[in-house]
Amino acid sequence: MTILGIDLGTTNSLCAIFEKERPVLIPSPHGRFLTPSVVARLDDGQILVGDAAKELRITKPECCVSRFKRWMGTQESVQLGKQSFTAPELSSFVLRSLKSDAEKYLGHPVSKAVITVPAYFNDLQRRATRFAGELAGLEVARVINEPTAAALTYGFYDRDLRKKLMVIDLGGGTFDVTIMEVFERMLEIISSSGESMLGGEDFTDRMAANVLMKYGLQSEVVEHKHPLQFARLKQKCESAKLQLLASETVSIGLPDENGNMDPTKPSVSVHREEFAKWMEPLLGRLMRPIERALRDANLEVSQLDEVLLVGGATRMDCLRHFLTDQLQRTPLCEYNPDEVVAMGAAIQAALIEENAAVEDMVMTDVCPHTLGIEISKYLGGQFLPGYFEPVIHRNTTIPVSKEKTFETVAANQTEVLVRVFQGEGRRSADNLLLGELKVDGIPLGPAGTSFDVRFSYDPSGILEVEVVIGKTGKSRRAVIAHPETKMDTAQIDLIVRKLQQIKFYPRDLVENQFLLSYSEQLLGDLPGGLREELNGLMDVFEDSMRRGDPDYFEQAKQQLLFWLSSRGFPFDGGPSAGT
Ligand code: AMP
């Protein structure tokens, strides 16, 4: 039974299998390994996928859709003719096409696959990917992280590798950073971070906007009023961007409003340096996830042995210069950055099949986001709902099972609703609701009856939640499978309204609000231990704001400020400081 290894990319997708003791890429009928992740629906209802759909995008953009990986895990859909499609449905067409190519290559049907996802995908996005696989008739044996797959390829070919690696993965639509240690074929993921809305396509969009500016036009206006012109210009910019690898300057003509090139119109030229300048804001955005991954791994840049580049967009000259500068070393790119992820997925497939060629390889991964439950906090003499309490911190090695004890907040409370969230926000409404579990049968009594919440999380992103009521031993278990995306804003409104009722001098209030929001933003970036420390100080500070005792307030504030500056995050008083 062959298990396919599939890299389901924003721009292109690839499929590989493990054959004759190594990963082998599967060619499409066009003889190419890359299948564009583009879907088109013709007027007669026929669906086109890959190169054919990509070609059609220029003449009939209204029939085509791409970049749908970016809406994985959302309710968004797109209308193509009379039908509307969600991201998993569109992805399933691409998967179906890869499956069919593999079946032609192998000469027999296949029904199982390993599919890769950005490390930074949350559980909803992972589940949507699994669902896409199922829609395509594939049992998804495992969903693995793209940088992990890339590292598997490096680890597979370089058996003596013994290094701390940073994998930088910039694909068409997503950016991932993963730090890992490879030691004698044992691959340990230490931390991962990223942005699911930053990729090579943003660089193309930015180029198109700047080229239009050179022509005295605004990209939003052109996109809205003349979609054919815009689609063609983007296609021109995409190929110009790729050309910049070999040439110092590229010239780009302006298509007319119907998307046809007019050779009589003068073209504008773009120099590699000018392109690099345009891209600076996007390059700058790479640093936050990089720094976060380093902080979580407790490493300095200088302690890394190697930086590996993965994903088509890491070919950009300006990106390599930027990273060389920031990370103080030249990044490595030994394998084709487009292919290394699919090959790693095939190696993972071989691990699942217990293929003898990989029997000495071991891999451990981490969970990319914090998992926890919603709690009420006792602040200012009352319980305030809507706070997030982590149970498993991000970048904990998985599989993992952790337990935390909580207490009921009201006398004679006979049931608890355990709401499970994923994310880094201090308040639950800022995180993603994964599911809920109601436990009843708590014996009557005073507030403070304890109950244990156990989270068990495995590498496929399956979360099992178990709640045990202390006194009775009664337990409830749920596998979080049908999450809702709705956020509970009513609770946040309640907190905000209560905050406004507190009597403070306005000057203090403004600065304190800034201090709180500054700390809140920082909180999401901190690793487990530091985060708990800061969270505790923020609780005290918030509590002191409510109580209105000036001494207590001043003490709490000074403690928080001292902690921030002693940890290297001094607070400068916010935007109004010094006025
Ligand atoms: P992937 O999702 O890994 O296939 O990456 C696709 C992205 O890589 C697209 O946004 C491409 O524009 C980008 N890309 C591929 N080759 C190059 C290149 N030579 N220079 C700049 N970007 C590239």
Residues whose N, C-alpha, C, O or C-beta is under 5 A from the ligand:
A	BS01	AMP	G9 T10 T11 N12 L170 G171 G172 G200 E201 K241 L242 L245 G311 G312 A313 R315 M316 P337 D338
